[in-house]
């Protein structure tokens, strides 16, 4: 009897294990490794996450950006982390989509968002930012590499650019952080204003707003209550629960 049970276990166990292994294998197969510091993977055929790494104080950190192809317009949201990785990403884009991005939207003035400005300028890819981001970038890059201000964002909290909406929720991770909304997919690119599900604290950096972060997330939730896919600046893509999680972390971080 025990021999029969053992044989049955050996026969059926792979049937239970296989789906989980297959899912992991499929996910791994969808990730394209462009270098040790750069990956891309699809959310759909026309929406791709780019993930790049940099070393900070001896620790490697990943950062997320996005590529969205809508009809004849290809938009890059945030450069890769550093110019070399951005240059490599752009070359892959030409192979995948047959052209360079038509436009780039950069969500704030840190290196994981604007570090590839020289590569964008080299390929004459117009980049657009919040007015404060341009001011902050001016101390880091020459005039010919600086991004333009998103038209309308000088006077209003939101502005349309191509098929996307850029929204300034107020200071949070940085004084200039914006989020980008793709209505067709109910997709919110939250950038570094939004934390991943595994983030255990809000993690302030120079320029962060302990007082404003919770309110900023509330503003995002109020404007995009129908968000179903949320992409944080670092970590795994999630849903609207990332906004609740970030708001909770911001509240905890601002307690005396």
Secondary structure as the mmCIF struct_conf table of DSSP 4:
data_model
#
loop_
_struct_conf.conf_type_id
_struct_conf.id
_struct_conf.beg_label_comp_id
_struct_conf.beg_label_asym_id
_struct_conf.beg_label_seq_id
_struct_conf.end_label_comp_id
_struct_conf.end_label_asym_id
_struct_conf.end_label_seq_id
HELX_RH_AL_P HELX_RH_AL_P1 UNK A 2 UNK A 30
STRN STRN1 UNK A 32 UNK A 35
TURN_TY1_P TURN_TY1_P1 UNK A 36 UNK A 37
STRN STRN2 UNK A 38 UNK A 44
TURN_TY1_P TURN_TY1_P2 UNK A 45 UNK A 46
STRN STRN3 UNK A 47 UNK A 56
TURN_TY1_P TURN_TY1_P3 UNK A 57 UNK A 58
STRN STRN4 UNK A 59 UNK A 70
TURN_TY1_P TURN_TY1_P4 UNK A 71 UNK A 72
STRN STRN5 UNK A 73 UNK A 77
BEND BEND1 UNK A 78 UNK A 78
BEND BEND2 UNK A 81 UNK A 82
HELX_RH_AL_P HELX_RH_AL_P2 UNK A 83 UNK A 97
BEND BEND3 UNK A 98 UNK A 99
BEND BEND4 UNK A 102 UNK A 102
STRN STRN6 UNK A 103 UNK A 105
BEND BEND5 UNK A 108 UNK A 110
HELX_RH_AL_P HELX_RH_AL_P3 UNK A 111 UNK A 114
TURN_TY1_P TURN_TY1_P5 UNK A 115 UNK A 116
HELX_RH_AL_P HELX_RH_AL_P4 UNK A 117 UNK A 122
TURN_TY1_P TURN_TY1_P6 UNK A 123 UNK A 124
STRN STRN7 UNK A 126 UNK A 129
HELX_RH_AL_P HELX_RH_AL_P5 UNK A 131 UNK A 137
TURN_TY1_P TURN_TY1_P7 UNK A 138 UNK A 140
BEND BEND6 UNK A 141 UNK A 141
HELX_RH_3T_P HELX_RH_3T_P1 UNK A 143 UNK A 145
HELX_LH_PP_P HELX_LH_PP_P1 UNK A 146 UNK A 147
STRN STRN8 UNK A 148 UNK A 149
HELX_LH_PP_P HELX_LH_PP_P2 UNK A 150 UNK A 150
TURN_TY1_P TURN_TY1_P8 UNK A 151 UNK A 155
BEND BEND7 UNK A 156 UNK A 157
STRN STRN9 UNK A 158 UNK A 161
TURN_TY1_P TURN_TY1_P9 UNK A 162 UNK A 163
STRN STRN10 UNK A 164 UNK A 167
BEND BEND8 UNK A 171 UNK A 174
TURN_TY1_P TURN_TY1_P10 UNK A 175 UNK A 176
STRN STRN11 UNK A 179 UNK A 182
HELX_RH_3T_P HELX_RH_3T_P2 UNK A 183 UNK A 185
TURN_TY1_P TURN_TY1_P11 UNK A 186 UNK A 186
STRN STRN12 UNK A 187 UNK A 191
TURN_TY1_P TURN_TY1_P12 UNK A 192 UNK A 193
BEND BEND9 UNK A 194 UNK A 194
TURN_TY1_P TURN_TY1_P13 UNK A 197 UNK A 198
BEND BEND10 UNK A 201 UNK A 201
TURN_TY1_P TURN_TY1_P14 UNK A 206 UNK A 207
TURN_TY1_P TURN_TY1_P15 UNK A 210 UNK A 212
HELX_RH_AL_P HELX_RH_AL_P6 UNK A 213 UNK A 223
TURN_TY1_P TURN_TY1_P16 UNK A 225 UNK A 226
STRN STRN13 UNK A 229 UNK A 232
BEND BEND11 UNK A 233 UNK A 235
STRN STRN14 UNK A 238 UNK A 238
TURN_TY1_P TURN_TY1_P17 UNK A 240 UNK A 240
HELX_RH_AL_P HELX_RH_AL_P7 UNK A 241 UNK A 253
TURN_TY1_P TURN_TY1_P18 UNK A 254 UNK A 254
#
